[in-house]
Amino acid sequence: MSNSKITAPDDAATHVPLVLRVTAAVCWRLLVVLGMLYVLSEAVGRLNVVVIPVAIALLLAALLAPAVSWLARLRVPRAISTAVVLVGGLALVGGVLTFVINAFVNGFPELQRQILRSLGQIRGWLLSGPLHLREEQIDQYLGQAADWLQENQAALTSGALSTASTFGNFLTGLVLALFTLIFFLHDGRRVWLFMLGLVPSHVRDRVDVAGVRGFASLVGYVRATTLVAVADAVGIGIGLAIIGVPLALPLAALVFLGGFVPIVGAVASGSVAVLIALVTNGPVDALLVVLVVLLVQQIEGNVLQPLLLGRAVQVHALAVVLAISAGVVLAGIVGALLAVPLVAVLNSAIRSLAAGEGSQTPVDPTDPHEAEPPARDSAEDTGSGEPAKSGADSGEDSGRTDSGSGSTAIE
């Protein structure tokens, strides 16, 4: 037997092509990342009763945090600032919901009468129009629809019986979201510092700045989306009122709610307005409503969104559509609502990490313009390209940064 040993040059690894070694290294790391994402998605799915209220509270905190910070800069105690903004925001939301519900209740009888008249006109058109249907055929189609309702009555009834449980989950989520929102507004910085403690110390400063920029992006996104939704609702509502479409106010409210789901929400709410105009007023008014919706959407896409969102929080339309599609598949309407804000936050945070910013970079979390990291040249001039501090120094700096600071605080 030979006593020769395998020397380093004879090692099998040295004979594997470099491309194959790099590909294998990338693949196993990719598998680990995909496995972690799968486990995370399963955990979020099982804890959706907790995750969804916390996410909604974070969106509301991004909307209300600038007002709390403004009052704090006027030397109003932060607890009082939080209480005033929270009570005012809840009163505003409650007033809007009351207005929308009352408008639906008051306008529904007239809409029902108009729909019945329109259905009679459609029936006459089917009989005397180009289709030349017979009474027997129409009655057959109506009978098939009635049979379908009877066959699915059990499913519909079981869904109605589960309303009590769903309402209980809704109340639980509402209380949790309100409780979480109070702490986000009053003590959000300390919550963020606690989460930073889980990050390795040598990258803690960079993650801190990236998280603050992500929150600034969320502030800009929520603010701009709200203003755009209001503009869409006002524009389309005025157009519907001028054309004479019934339930113009509830339809405008529907447009406002749909505005929080970019692209898809506007198309869906506009389609509802067109269908109601077609059923109640006829094809001419429906065509006018289409023109009004297209005009408002053009103004939104070419004027309002670039002006309000800006370059820092803009996301490509393809990314928006893909994010909404994935959100709908994973979590339904809630996923569609939360998908685009998540993409916007990740966009700003990843760009900040790629820029290599450190703790020397001052960032205001309530200023949407801070969502975009500075150019490389300006960052080097301000010294942000210096190496990160040691773990002890980083911990001391993080401990000194309180919820009232304006440099790198998620307020």
C-alpha positions as CSV (number, residue, x, y, z in Angstrom):
1,M,0.0,0.0,0.0
2,S,1.3,3.4,-0.9
3,N,2.0,5.8,2.0
4,S,1.6,8.9,-0.2
5,K,-0.7,11.5,1.2
6,I,-3.0,13.9,-0.7
7,T,-1.2,17.2,-0.9
8,A,-2.9,20.6,-1.2
9,P,-2.4,20.8,-4.9
10,D,-4.1,17.3,-5.3
11,D,-7.1,18.3,-3.2
12,A,-10.4,17.7,-5.0
13,A,-11.6,21.3,-4.3
14,T,-8.7,22.7,-6.3
15,H,-9.8,20.7,-9.3
16,V,-13.5,22.0,-9.2
17,P,-13.9,24.9,-11.6
18,L,-14.2,28.3,-10.0
19,V,-17.6,29.0,-11.6
20,L,-19.0,25.8,-10.1
21,R,-17.7,26.6,-6.7
22,V,-19.1,30.1,-6.7
23,T,-22.4,28.9,-8.1
24,A,-22.6,26.2,-5.3
25,A,-21.8,28.8,-2.6
26,V,-24.4,31.2,-3.9
27,C,-27.0,28.4,-4.2
28,W,-26.8,27.1,-0.7
29,R,-26.9,30.7,0.7
30,L,-29.9,31.3,-1.4
31,L,-31.6,28.2,-0.1
32,V,-31.0,29.3,3.5
33,V,-32.5,32.7,2.7
34,L,-35.5,31.2,1.1
35,G,-36.0,28.8,4.0
36,M,-35.9,31.7,6.4
37,L,-38.4,33.6,4.3
38,Y,-40.7,30.6,4.3
39,V,-40.5,30.2,8.1
40,L,-41.1,33.9,8.5
41,S,-44.1,33.9,6.2
42,E,-45.6,30.9,8.1
43,A,-45.1,32.6,11.4
44,V,-46.7,35.8,10.1
45,G,-49.6,33.8,8.7
46,R,-50.2,32.1,12.1
47,L,-49.9,35.4,14.0
48,N,-51.9,37.5,11.6
49,V,-54.2,38.6,14.4
50,V,-51.2,40.3,15.9
51,V,-49.1,41.2,12.9
52,I,-51.9,43.0,11.0
53,P,-52.9,45.4,13.8
54,V,-49.3,46.2,14.5
55,A,-48.7,47.0,10.8
56,I,-51.8,49.2,10.6
57,A,-50.6,50.9,13.8
58,L,-47.2,51.6,12.1
59,L,-49.0,53.1,9.1
60,L,-51.0,55.4,11.4
61,A,-47.9,56.3,13.4
62,A,-46.2,57.3,10.1
63,L,-49.2,59.6,9.4
64,L,-49.5,61.1,12.9
65,A,-45.8,61.2,14.0
66,P,-45.0,64.5,12.2
67,A,-47.8,66.2,14.2
68,V,-46.6,64.8,17.4
69,S,-43.0,66.0,16.6
70,W,-44.3,69.4,15.7
71,L,-46.1,69.8,19.1
72,A,-43.0,68.5,20.8
73,R,-40.8,71.1,19.2
74,L,-43.2,73.7,20.6
75,R,-42.2,72.4,24.0
76,V,-45.5,70.6,24.6
77,P,-44.9,67.4,26.7
78,R,-44.8,64.4,24.5
79,A,-47.5,62.6,26.5
80,I,-49.9,65.5,25.9
81,S,-48.8,65.8,22.3
82,T,-49.6,62.1,21.7
83,A,-53.0,62.3,23.4
84,V,-54.0,65.4,21.5
85,V,-53.0,64.0,18.1
86,L,-54.4,60.6,18.8
87,V,-57.8,61.9,20.0
88,G,-58.0,64.3,17.0
89,G,-57.1,61.6,14.5
90,L,-59.6,59.2,15.9
91,A,-62.3,61.9,15.9
92,L,-61.5,62.7,12.3
93,V,-61.6,59.0,11.2
94,G,-64.9,58.5,13.1
95,G,-66.4,61.5,11.5
96,V,-65.5,60.3,8.0
97,L,-66.8,56.8,8.6
98,T,-70.1,58.3,10.0
99,F,-70.5,60.5,7.0
100,V,-69.8,57.7,4.6
101,I,-72.3,55.3,6.3
102,N,-75.0,57.9,6.5
103,A,-74.6,58.7,2.8
104,F,-74.9,55.0,1.9
105,V,-77.9,54.5,4.1
106,N,-79.7,57.6,2.8
107,G,-78.9,57.0,-0.9
108,F,-79.4,53.3,-1.1
109,P,-83.3,53.3,-1.5
110,E,-83.0,55.6,-4.6
111,L,-80.2,53.5,-6.0
112,Q,-82.3,50.4,-5.5
113,R,-85.3,51.9,-7.4
114,Q,-83.0,53.0,-10.2
115,I,-81.5,49.6,-10.5
116,L,-84.9,48.0,-10.7
117,R,-85.9,50.4,-13.5
118,S,-82.7,49.7,-15.3
119,L,-83.1,46.0,-15.0
120,G,-86.6,46.4,-16.7
121,Q,-84.9,48.3,-19.5
122,I,-82.3,45.7,-19.9
123,R,-84.9,43.0,-20.0
124,G,-86.8,44.9,-22.8
125,W,-83.5,45.3,-24.7
126,L,-82.8,41.6,-24.5
127,L,-86.2,40.9,-25.9
128,S,-86.3,43.5,-28.7
129,G,-82.6,44.0,-29.3
130,P,-80.1,42.3,-31.5
131,L,-80.0,39.2,-29.3
132,H,-83.8,38.5,-29.8
133,L,-84.1,36.4,-26.6
134,R,-87.4,34.8,-25.7
135,E,-89.2,35.2,-22.4
136,E,-88.6,31.5,-21.8
137,Q,-84.8,31.9,-22.1
138,I,-84.7,34.9,-19.7
139,D,-86.8,33.0,-17.2
140,Q,-84.5,30.0,-17.6
141,Y,-81.4,32.1,-16.8
142,L,-83.1,33.7,-13.8
143,G,-84.1,30.2,-12.6
144,Q,-80.5,29.0,-12.9
145,A,-79.4,31.9,-10.8
146,A,-82.0,31.1,-8.2
147,D,-80.9,27.4,-8.2
148,W,-77.3,28.5,-7.6
149,L,-78.4,30.6,-4.6
150,Q,-80.3,27.6,-3.1
151,E,-77.4,25.2,-3.7
152,N,-74.9,27.6,-2.0
153,Q,-77.3,28.6,0.8
154,A,-75.5,26.5,3.3
155,A,-72.2,28.1,2.6
156,L,-73.7,31.6,2.7
157,T,-75.4,30.8,6.0
158,S,-72.3,29.4,7.6
159,G,-70.4,32.6,6.5
160,A,-73.1,34.7,8.1
161,L,-73.0,32.6,11.3
162,S,-69.2,33.1,11.5
163,T,-69.7,36.9,11.6
164,A,-69.8,37.0,15.4
165,S,-66.3,35.4,15.6
166,T,-65.0,37.7,12.9
167,F,-66.4,40.7,14.7
168,G,-64.7,39.5,17.9
169,N,-61.3,39.3,16.1
170,F,-61.9,42.7,14.6
171,L,-62.5,44.2,18.1
172,T,-59.4,42.5,19.4
173,G,-57.3,43.8,16.5
174,L,-58.7,47.3,16.9
175,V,-57.8,47.4,20.6
176,L,-54.3,46.0,19.9
177,A,-53.7,48.5,17.1
178,L,-54.8,51.4,19.2
179,F,-52.6,50.2,22.1
180,T,-49.6,49.8,19.8
181,L,-50.2,53.1,18.1
182,I,-50.0,54.9,21.5
183,F,-46.6,53.4,22.2
184,F,-45.3,54.1,18.7
185,L,-46.2,57.7,19.0
186,H,-45.0,58.3,22.6
187,D,-42.0,55.9,22.8
188,G,-41.2,54.8,19.3
189,R,-37.5,55.6,19.5
190,R,-37.0,53.3,22.5
191,V,-38.9,50.5,20.8
192,W,-36.5,50.9,17.8
193,L,-33.4,51.0,20.1
194,F,-34.6,47.7,21.7
195,M,-34.8,46.1,18.3
196,L,-31.4,47.5,17.4
197,G,-30.0,45.6,20.4
198,L,-30.6,42.4,18.4
199,V,-28.2,43.6,15.6
200,P,-24.4,43.0,15.8
201,S,-22.7,46.0,17.2
202,H,-20.3,46.6,14.3
203,V,-23.3,47.3,11.9
204,R,-25.7,48.8,14.4
205,D,-25.1,52.4,13.3
206,R,-25.7,51.6,9.7
207,V,-28.9,49.6,10.5
208,D,-30.0,52.5,12.7
209,V,-29.7,55.1,9.8
210,A,-31.3,52.7,7.3
211,G,-34.2,52.1,9.6
212,V,-34.8,55.8,10.1
213,R,-34.6,56.4,6.4
214,G,-37.1,53.6,5.9
215,F,-39.5,55.2,8.4
216,A,-39.1,58.6,6.7
217,S,-40.0,56.9,3.4
218,L,-43.1,55.4,5.1
219,V,-44.0,58.9,6.4
220,G,-43.8,60.3,2.9
221,Y,-45.7,57.5,1.3
222,V,-48.6,57.6,3.8
223,R,-48.8,61.3,3.6
224,A,-48.7,61.5,-0.2
225,T,-51.1,58.5,-0.6
226,T,-53.6,60.2,1.7
227,L,-53.4,63.5,-0.1
228,V,-53.7,61.8,-3.5
229,A,-56.7,59.8,-2.3
230,V,-58.4,62.9,-1.1
231,A,-57.7,64.7,-4.4
232,D,-59.1,61.7,-6.4
233,A,-62.2,61.5,-4.2
234,V,-62.9,65.2,-4.5
235,G,-62.3,65.3,-8.3
236,I,-64.3,62.2,-9.1
237,G,-67.0,63.1,-6.6
238,I,-67.5,66.6,-8.2
239,G,-67.6,65.0,-11.7
240,L,-70.2,62.4,-10.6
241,A,-72.4,65.2,-9.0
242,I,-72.2,67.3,-12.1
243,I,-73.1,64.4,-14.4
244,G,-76.0,63.5,-12.0
245,V,-74.9,60.0,-11.0
246,P,-76.8,58.8,-7.8
247,L,-74.8,58.2,-4.6
248,A,-72.0,60.5,-5.7
249,L,-70.8,61.0,-2.1
250,P,-70.6,57.3,-1.2
251,L,-68.8,56.7,-4.5
252,A,-66.4,59.5,-3.7
253,A,-65.8,57.8,-0.4
254,L,-65.1,54.5,-2.1
255,V,-62.6,56.2,-4.4
256,F,-60.9,57.6,-1.3
257,L,-60.6,54.2,0.3
258,G,-59.4,52.6,-3.0
259,G,-56.7,55.3,-3.3
260,F,-54.7,53.5,-0.5
261,V,-54.2,50.6,-2.9
262,P,-52.2,52.2,-5.7
263,I,-53.2,51.5,-9.3
264,V,-55.5,48.6,-8.5
265,G,-57.7,50.5,-6.0
266,A,-58.2,53.4,-8.4
267,V,-59.2,51.1,-11.2
268,A,-61.6,49.1,-9.0
269,S,-63.3,52.1,-7.5
270,G,-63.6,53.9,-10.9
271,S,-65.1,50.8,-12.4
272,V,-67.8,50.7,-9.7
273,A,-68.7,54.3,-10.5
274,V,-68.9,53.6,-14.2
275,L,-71.1,50.5,-13.7
276,I,-73.5,52.5,-11.4
277,A,-73.7,55.3,-14.0
278,L,-74.3,52.7,-16.7
279,V,-77.1,51.0,-14.8
280,T,-78.8,54.1,-13.5
281,N,-78.2,56.8,-16.1
282,G,-77.4,55.0,-19.3
283,P,-74.3,54.6,-21.6
284,V,-73.8,58.3,-22.3
285,D,-73.4,59.2,-18.7
286,A,-71.2,56.1,-18.2
287,L,-68.9,57.3,-20.9
288,L,-68.7,60.7,-19.3
289,V,-67.8,59.1,-16.0
290,V,-65.0,57.1,-17.8
291,L,-63.7,60.4,-19.1
292,V,-63.8,62.0,-15.6
293,V,-62.0,59.1,-14.0
294,L,-59.3,59.0,-16.7
295,L,-58.8,62.8,-16.4
296,V,-58.4,62.6,-12.6
297,Q,-56.1,59.6,-12.9
298,Q,-53.9,61.4,-15.4
299,I,-53.6,64.5,-13.1
300,E,-52.8,62.1,-10.3
301,G,-50.1,60.2,-12.1
302,N,-48.4,63.1,-13.9
303,V,-48.8,65.9,-11.4
304,L,-49.7,64.9,-7.8
305,Q,-47.7,61.8,-7.4
306,P,-44.4,63.2,-8.6
307,L,-45.0,66.4,-6.6
308,L,-46.0,64.7,-3.4
309,L,-44.1,61.5,-3.4
310,G,-40.9,62.8,-4.9
311,R,-38.0,60.8,-6.1
312,A,-37.2,59.4,-2.7
313,V,-40.3,57.3,-2.2
314,Q,-41.3,56.5,-5.7
315,V,-41.6,52.9,-6.7
316,H,-41.7,51.7,-10.3
317,A,-45.2,50.8,-11.5
318,L,-44.1,47.2,-12.2
319,A,-42.9,46.8,-8.7
320,V,-46.2,48.2,-7.4
321,V,-48.3,45.8,-9.5
322,L,-46.2,42.8,-8.5
323,A,-46.2,43.7,-4.9
324,I,-50.0,44.1,-4.8
325,S,-50.4,40.8,-6.6
326,A,-48.2,39.0,-4.1
327,G,-49.9,40.7,-1.2
328,V,-53.4,39.7,-2.5
329,V,-52.3,36.1,-2.9
330,L,-50.7,35.9,0.5
331,A,-53.0,38.0,2.7
332,G,-56.0,39.2,0.6
333,I,-57.0,42.8,0.8
334,V,-54.8,43.5,3.8
335,G,-51.8,42.2,1.9
336,A,-52.7,44.6,-1.0
337,L,-52.9,47.5,1.5
338,L,-49.5,46.7,3.1
339,A,-47.5,45.5,0.1
340,V,-46.5,48.8,-1.4
341,P,-45.5,50.5,1.9
342,L,-43.3,47.5,2.7
343,V,-41.6,47.8,-0.7
344,A,-41.1,51.6,-0.2
345,V,-39.5,51.0,3.2
346,L,-37.2,48.3,1.9
347,N,-36.3,50.4,-1.0
348,S,-35.0,53.3,1.2
349,A,-33.4,51.0,3.8
350,I,-31.5,48.9,1.3
351,R,-30.2,52.0,-0.6
352,S,-29.0,53.4,2.7
353,L,-27.2,50.2,3.6
354,A,-25.6,50.1,0.2
355,A,-24.4,53.7,0.7
356,G,-22.5,52.7,3.8
357,E,-23.9,55.5,6.0
358,G,-22.8,55.7,9.7
359,S,-24.1,57.3,12.8
360,Q,-22.5,60.6,11.8
361,T,-25.3,61.1,9.2
362,P,-28.1,63.3,10.7
363,V,-31.6,62.0,9.7
364,D,-35.0,63.4,10.6
365,P,-37.4,60.5,10.6
366,T,-40.5,62.7,10.0
367,D,-39.1,64.4,6.9
368,P,-39.9,62.4,3.7
369,H,-36.9,64.1,2.0
370,E,-34.6,62.2,4.3
371,A,-35.7,58.9,2.8
372,E,-33.1,59.2,0.1
373,P,-29.4,58.8,1.1
374,P,-27.2,61.6,0.0
375,A,-24.9,61.3,-3.0
376,R,-21.6,59.6,-2.6
377,D,-19.6,62.8,-2.9
378,S,-21.7,64.7,-0.3
379,A,-21.5,61.7,2.0
380,E,-17.7,61.7,1.9
381,D,-17.6,65.5,2.5
382,T,-19.7,65.2,5.6
383,G,-17.6,62.3,6.9
384,S,-20.3,59.7,6.7
385,G,-17.9,57.3,5.0
386,E,-15.8,56.9,8.1
387,P,-15.7,53.5,9.7
388,A,-18.4,52.6,12.2
389,K,-17.8,53.0,15.9
390,S,-17.0,50.1,18.2
391,G,-19.8,48.2,19.9
392,A,-19.4,50.1,23.2
393,D,-19.4,53.5,21.6
394,S,-22.4,52.5,19.5
395,G,-24.3,51.4,22.5
396,E,-23.5,54.6,24.4
397,D,-24.6,56.7,21.4
398,S,-27.8,54.7,21.1
399,G,-28.5,55.1,24.8
400,R,-28.0,58.9,24.6
401,T,-30.4,59.2,21.7
402,D,-33.9,59.6,23.3
403,S,-37.3,59.8,21.8
404,G,-37.2,63.6,21.7
405,S,-34.0,63.8,19.6
406,G,-34.4,65.1,16.0
407,S,-31.3,63.6,14.4
408,T,-31.8,59.9,14.1
409,A,-35.0,59.2,16.0
410,I,-38.0,57.3,14.8
411,E,-40.5,59.4,16.7
